[in-house]
Amino acid sequence: MGKVYAPPKGITPPSFRLERDDYNKACNKYEKDIQDWCRLHGSGTQAGKLVRFQVADGYAVYAVVSLKPLKLIHLDHIDGYQQPYIERLTAKDIQDRIKSEEAFTKMFKKKNGTPA
């Protein structure tokens, strides 16, 4: 069973008032800033990895701070969805999710390594 935290102070989600391309860039920067913070302040090899859960027409997105004890940060951007049972998941559940997402991404990469 894990704990879910809000993003750290100083890292704020992008504003919806931006143009689409600017908003997408701001979302990517927000994710990178959260990942960097998790790698700096978290522990373990999975710190900074993002996990996504399908919710309605979008995704609930969380960043791993640590697996032992399980600590996640909810990324409140795009639709801001939350996975309703996130607190019930274990470190193994999160590890399995990371592995499956990495395998899925690898399957669809082009030969030069960029996403399809």
VENPE-V299703 format. One record per residue. BURIAL is + if it has 9 or more other C-alpha atoms within 8 Angstrom, else -. Layout:
BURIAL ; BURIAL
This chain:
- ; + ; - ; + ; - ; - ; + ; - ; - ; - ; + ; - ; + ; + ; - ; - ; - ; - ; - ; - ; - ; - ; + ; - ; - ; + ; + ; - ; - ; + ; + ; - ; + ; + ; + ; + ; + ; + ; + ; - ; - ; + ; + ; - ; - ; + ; + ; + ; + ; + ; + ; - ; - ; - ; + ; - ; - ; - ; + ; + ; + ; + ; + ; + ; + ; + ; + ; - ; - ; + ; + ; + ; + ; + ; + ; + ; - ; - ; - ; + ; + ; + ; - ; - ; - ; + ; - ; - ; + ; + ; + ; - ; - ; + ; + ; - ; + ; + ; - ; - ; + ; - ; - ; - ; + ; - ; - ; - ; + ; - ; - ; - ; - ; - ; - ; -
